[in-house]
Amino acid sequence: MSALPKFRYYPAATEATIEEGPVDCIVCEKEREYVYTGPVFHEEELDNQICPWCIADGSAQEKFSAMFNPIADFASSNADDIEPVSMSHNRLGEWENVSQSIVEEIAYRTPGILCWQEAQWFFCCNDAAVYLGPMGTAELKKHGPAAYQAIRQSIEPSMMDESAVEEWMSGLSAENSPTAYLFQCAKCKAFGGFSDCD
């Protein structure tokens, strides 16, 4: 049995979106012990047909132009272009410069985030942050006040008044709606993320 690949920006992917197979992978055409069960953005139906190794090495993107996190629209269409790309979702609400290679790793070689609406990715220190997973209020508080505040600050003030924000934050659930999605910068350790509902 081959060791599962490691995803530096989403280390918990092996528990969240990768399940025991077997699967006849449509990319490498091998029978594999594990199958990817997360989102795939493609015009064809590719769900539950790709092994995690073909995500990690870029084969799924090369063969099918499969995208797993829909952030590549921010990037240049030229795969050889490694100029910095402006990405949103910085902890300060500003734009971060992130290299094309990092954008491509998140979009094409990192398993997708399972969320209620469209996934976002948090960027900090000119890099993609590590996705820690879906969180409820209790899980957020275990990560400390900074994690809780990062999600709270991600809520647009124009969307809710103060009492509605407090109700939203107290009602967060890892399994049910609404849910928080927490990230942490590997460099400065700042938290970031977003929350959404069904």
ChimeraX attribute file (.defattr): number of C-alpha atoms within 10 A of each C-alpha:
attribute: neighborCount
match mode: 1-to-1
recipient: residues
	/A:1	6
	/A:2	8
	/A:3	6
	/A:4	14
	/A:5	15
	/A:6	15
	/A:7	19
	/A:8	16
	/A:9	23
	/A:10	20
	/A:11	17
	/A:12	17
	/A:13	24
	/A:14	19
	/A:15	8
	/A:16	18
	/A:17	18
	/A:18	20
	/A:19	18
	/A:20	11
	/A:21	15
	/A:22	13
	/A:23	18
	/A:24	18
	/A:25	22
	/A:26	17
	/A:27	19
	/A:28	15
	/A:29	11
	/A:30	12
	/A:31	14
	/A:32	19
	/A:33	17
	/A:34	24
	/A:35	24
	/A:36	27
	/A:37	20
	/A:38	18
	/A:39	19
	/A:40	21
	/A:41	17
	/A:42	14
	/A:43	9
	/A:44	9
	/A:45	9
	/A:46	17
	/A:47	14
	/A:48	21
	/A:49	17
	/A:50	26
	/A:51	29
	/A:52	28
	/A:53	23
	/A:54	20
	/A:55	24
	/A:56	19
	/A:57	15
	/A:58	17
	/A:59	18
	/A:60	25
	/A:61	20
	/A:62	13
	/A:63	12
	/A:64	14
	/A:65	14
	/A:66	21
	/A:67	23
	/A:68	24
	/A:69	25
	/A:70	20
	/A:71	18
	/A:72	18
	/A:73	9
	/A:74	13
	/A:75	23
	/A:76	16
	/A:77	10
	/A:78	8
	/A:79	10
	/A:80	9
	/A:81	13
	/A:82	16
	/A:83	13
	/A:84	17
	/A:85	20
	/A:86	17
	/A:87	24
	/A:88	20
	/A:89	18
	/A:90	22
	/A:91	21
	/A:92	13
	/A:93	10
	/A:94	11
	/A:95	16
	/A:96	22
	/A:97	17
	/A:98	22
	/A:99	19
	/A:100	22
	/A:101	17
	/A:102	19
	/A:103	27
	/A:104	21
	/A:105	22
	/A:106	23
	/A:107	23
	/A:108	28
	/A:109	26
	/A:110	24
	/A:111	30
	/A:112	24
	/A:113	23
	/A:114	17
	/A:115	20
	/A:116	14
	/A:117	10
	/A:118	10
	/A:119	16
	/A:120	17
	/A:121	25
	/A:122	24
	/A:123	26
	/A:124	29
	/A:125	17
	/A:126	19
	/A:127	19
	/A:128	25
	/A:129	27
	/A:130	24
	/A:131	23
	/A:132	17
	/A:133	20
	/A:134	23
	/A:135	22
	/A:136	23
	/A:137	17
	/A:138	14
	/A:139	18
	/A:140	24
	/A:141	14
	/A:142	11
	/A:143	12
	/A:144	11
	/A:145	10
	/A:146	14
	/A:147	20
	/A:148	24
	/A:149	15
	/A:150	20
	/A:151	21
	/A:152	19
	/A:153	16
	/A:154	17
	/A:155	17
	/A:156	10
	/A:157	10
	/A:158	6
	/A:159	9
	/A:160	12
	/A:161	10
	/A:162	10
	/A:163	9
	/A:164	11
	/A:165	17
	/A:166	12
	/A:167	10
	/A:168	20
	/A:169	22
	/A:170	13
	/A:171	15
	/A:172	23
	/A:173	19
	/A:174	17
	/A:175	10
	/A:176	13
	/A:177	17
	/A:178	20
	/A:179	24
	/A:180	26
	/A:181	25
	/A:182	27
	/A:183	28
	/A:184	21
	/A:185	21
	/A:186	16
	/A:187	11
	/A:188	10
	/A:189	13
	/A:190	16
	/A:191	27
	/A:192	30
	/A:193	29
	/A:194	21
	/A:195	25
	/A:196	17
	/A:197	14
	/A:198	9
